[in-house]
Amino acid sequence: MERIKVGIAGGSGYTGLELLRILHSHPLVEVIWISSESFAEKSLEEYCPAWVKRASLEFLSLSKQGVPSPVDVVFLALPHGESMSYLKLFGPEVKVIDLSADFRFKNREIYEKVYGITHLEPLALGEAVYGIPEIYRKEIAQARLVANPGCYPTSVIIPVYPLLKEGLVEEDIIVDSKSGVSGAGKKPQESTHFCEVYGSFKAYGVGKHRHQPEMEENLSELSGRRIRVTFVPHLLPVKRGILSTIYLKLRKEVSEQAIFELFKAYYQDRFWVRVFPPGSFPELKWVVGSNFIDIGFLKVDKQLILISAIDNLTKGASGQAVQNMNLMFGIDERIGLPENILYP
């Protein structure tokens, strides 16, 4: 097949650069253009010397220059609230994968309440497919617009989904997540400076983090029940990775072996999901740099404890976006995605 022509809006941020890292090794892709309003007309090699001798691209300004060359798919690696204003730049023949939160909610009122802005493309909310390939594979394959999930929701929805779908757990879920600092984005702020983070560990966004309603909406839709999530994220003094500990109450007696078999039944043909035997638990060092999500669990009386690990920039963002692209173009979802771990 012909190579897929790709444009990346927002190529200078962490997710944009991670997209470039992944797509550069994709045998069926050609990156045609990248944009950055802050670094327009600056070369990628000058901005990020890791690309010297590897690529000859220059950041463009879409707001000033418009769309420079026709492409097959655009990745919107833009801040929340900006992607929706860019959607109209691309015709219906161009597939769009948005890495922001602008199209993740079906309910416009929830989006506007959580993000505090008016949605400019409300009709697109009904069109967008929520981009977890392990759950919405068929819908993604037919989609024009895919809303790439948040990193925290990815780490929670994939492990919880089979248990809710089979009615094994109660509606109230407690999620305790820890993330590397790159999850806060590239824009400098005091709370993520090296001296503020190194040697420390803290909770943030307690009771008000914007990924909590995203989890609730999607888990409720998947299960057909009103799901309530208590979510507390924490900031780890590391660059990459998310480890989530999820507490669920079982509705009936079920063995650990039966739970293990359930996970295998749901995910045995989902290459990027690795399920550990009961009592074995994921660690960040076994996923960072890859597109894997690792899941472990343990039953304690009537409580089920799940632990998941992902790379927040890969499976939690850009890797999952490329996985969605593969499905949208009818190719193997493994192609071009990193399996190797950055270890040690």
Residue pairs with C-beta under 8 A, 6 or more apart in sequence:
1 28
1 331
3 28
3 29
3 30
4 28
4 29
4 30
4 72
4 73
4 325
4 329
5 30
5 32
5 69
5 70
5 71
5 72
5 73
6 23
6 29
6 30
6 31
6 32
6 71
6 72
6 73
6 74
6 75
6 325
7 31
7 32
7 33
7 34
7 35
7 67
7 69
7 71
7 73
7 74
7 75
8 16
8 19
8 20
8 31
8 33
8 34
8 35
8 74
8 75
8 77
9 35
9 62
9 74
9 75
9 76
9 77
9 78
9 83
9 86
10 16
10 35
10 36
10 76
10 77
10 78
10 79
10 99
11 17
11 19
11 20
11 34
11 35
11 36
11 44
11 57
11 59
11 77
12 34
12 36
12 38
12 39
12 47
12 59
12 186
13 77
13 185
13 186
14 182
14 185
14 186
14 313
15 77
15 99
15 313
15 317
15 318
15 321
16 34
16 36
16 75
16 77
16 318
17 48
18 313
18 314
18 317
18 318
18 319
19 75
19 77
19 318
19 321
19 322
20 31
20 34
20 44
20 51
20 55
21 318
22 314
22 318
22 319
22 322
22 336
22 337
22 338
23 29
23 31
23 322
23 336
24 31
24 54
24 55
25 336
25 338
26 322
26 335
26 336
27 335
27 336
28 329
28 331
28 335
28 336
29 336
31 55
31 57
32 68
32 69
32 71
33 57
33 60
33 68
33 69
33 71
34 44
34 57
34 59
34 60
35 59
35 60
35 61
35 62
36 42
36 59
36 60
36 61
37 61
37 62
37 63
39 47
39 59
40 59
40 60
40 61
40 64
41 58
41 59
41 60
41 61
42 58
42 59
43 56
43 57
43 58
43 59
44 51
44 55
44 56
44 57
44 58
44 59
45 51
45 52
45 54
45 55
45 56
47 59
51 57
60 68
62 86
62 89
66 89
67 89
67 90
70 94
71 94
72 94
72 95
72 329
73 94
73 95
73 96
73 97
73 325
73 328
73 329
74 90
74 94
74 95
74 96
74 97
75 97
75 99
75 318
75 321
75 325
76 83
76 86
76 87
76 96
76 97
76 98
76 99
76 100
76 102
77 99
77 318
78 86
78 98
78 99
78 100
79 100
79 185
80 100
80 101
80 102
80 115
81 100
81 102
81 115
81 117
82 100
82 102
83 98
83 99
83 100
83 102
83 103
84 102
84 103
84 119
84 120
84 121
84 124
85 120
87 96
87 98
87 121
87 124
87 145
88 121
90 96
92 144
95 143
95 144
95 145
95 146
95 325
95 328
95 329
96 144
96 145
96 146
97 131
97 145
97 146
97 148
97 321
97 324
97 325
97 328
98 128
98 145
98 146
98 147
98 148
99 148
99 317
99 318
99 321
101 111
101 114
101 115
101 147
101 150
101 210
101 214
102 111
102 119
102 121
102 147
103 121
103 124
103 125
103 128
103 145
103 147
104 111
104 128
104 130
104 147
104 149
104 150
104 214
105 111
105 114
105 125
105 213
105 214
105 217
106 125
106 126
106 217
106 221
107 125
107 217
108 119
108 122
108 125
110 213
110 217
111 119
111 125
112 118
112 119
114 210
114 213
114 214
115 210
119 125
124 145
127 144
127 145
128 143
128 145
128 146
128 147
129 136
129 139
129 140
129 142
129 143
129 145
129 146
129 147
130 136
130 146
130 147
130 149
130 218
131 140
131 146
131 147
131 148
131 149
131 320
131 321
131 324
132 149
132 154
132 157
132 158
132 320
133 140
133 270
133 272
133 320
133 323
133 324
133 327
133 333
134 158
134 267
134 270
134 272
134 273
135 157
135 158
135 161
135 222
137 327
137 333
140 146
140 324
140 327
140 328
141 327
141 328
141 330
143 328
146 321
146 324
146 328
148 317
148 320
148 321
148 324
149 157
149 214
149 218
149 320
150 210
150 211
150 214
150 316
151 179
151 183
151 211
151 242
151 310
151 312
151 313
151 316
151 317
152 175
152 177
152 179
152 209
152 211
152 215
152 231
152 233
152 242
152 244
152 316
153 211
153 214
153 215
153 218
154 293
154 310
154 315
154 316
154 320
155 177
155 242
155 243
155 244
155 293
155 308
155 309
155 310
155 316
156 173
156 175
156 177
156 215
156 229
156 244
156 246
156 308
157 215
157 218
157 219
157 222
158 273
158 293
158 295
158 308
159 246
159 263
159 293
159 295
159 297
159 306
159 308
160 169
160 173
160 219
160 246
160 248
160 306
161 219
161 222
161 266
162 262
162 263
162 265
162 266
162 267
163 169
163 248
163 259
163 262
163 304
164 219
164 222
164 223
164 225
164 227
165 222
165 223
165 266
166 262
167 251
168 250
168 251
168 252
168 254
168 259
168 262
169 248
169 249
169 250
169 251
169 304
170 248
170 249
170 250
170 251
171 225
171 226
171 227
171 228
172 228
172 230
172 249
173 219
173 227
173 228
173 229
173 230
173 246
173 247
173 248
174 229
174 230
174 246
174 247
175 215
175 229
175 230
175 231
175 232
175 244
175 245
175 246
175 247
176 232
176 234
176 244
176 245
176 246
176 247
177 231
177 232
177 233
177 234
177 242
177 243
177 244
177 245
178 233
178 234
178 235
178 236
178 242
178 243
178 244
179 233
179 234
179 235
179 236
179 241
179 242
179 312
180 236
180 238
180 239
180 240
180 241
180 242
180 284
180 312
181 192
181 197
181 235
181 236
181 237
181 238
181 239
182 239
182 240
182 312
182 313
183 242
183 312
183 316
184 191
184 192
184 235
190 196
191 197
191 204
191 235
192 235
197 235
197 237
198 237
199 237
200 237
201 234
201 235
201 236
201 237
202 234
202 235
203 232
203 233
203 234
204 233
204 234
204 235
205 233
206 232
207 232
209 231
209 232
209 233
211 231
211 233
212 229
212 231
215 227
215 229
215 231
216 227
216 228
216 229
219 227
219 229
220 226
220 227
238 284
240 284
240 288
240 289
240 311
240 312
240 313
241 284
241 287
241 288
241 309
241 310
241 311
241 312
242 284
242 308
242 309
242 310
242 311
242 312
242 316
243 282
243 283
243 284
243 307
243 308
243 309
244 306
244 307
244 308
244 309
245 305
245 306
245 307
246 305
246 306
246 307
246 308
247 303
247 304
247 305
248 303
248 304
248 305
248 306
249 302
249 303
249 304
250 299
250 302
250 303
250 304
254 299
255 299
256 278
256 279
256 297
256 298
256 299
257 278
259 278
259 297
259 299
259 304
260 275
260 277
260 278
260 297
263 275
263 295
263 297
264 275
267 273
267 275
271 333
271 334
272 291
272 292
272 293
272 315
272 323
272 333
272 334
272 337
273 292
273 293
273 295
274 292
274 293
274 294
274 295
275 295
275 296
276 282
276 294
276 295
276 296
276 297
278 297
278 298
278 299
279 296
279 298
280 296
281 296
281 298
281 307
282 294
282 295
282 296
282 307
282 308
282 309
283 309
284 309
285 341
285 343
285 344
286 292
286 294
286 309
286 341
286 343
287 293
287 294
287 309
287 310
287 311
287 315
287 341
288 311
288 341
288 342
288 343
289 311
289 314
289 338
289 340
289 341
289 342
289 343
290 311
290 314
290 315
290 319
290 338
290 339
290 340
290 341
291 311
291 314
291 315
291 319
291 320
291 322
291 323
291 337
291 338
291 339
292 310
292 315
292 339
293 308
293 309
293 310
293 315
294 308
294 309
294 310
295 306
295 307
295 308
296 306
296 307
296 308
297 304
297 305
297 306
297 307
298 304
298 305
299 305
310 316
311 319
313 319
314 320
314 338
319 337
319 338
322 336
322 337
323 333
323 337
326 332
326 333
326 334
326 335
326 336
326 337
327 333
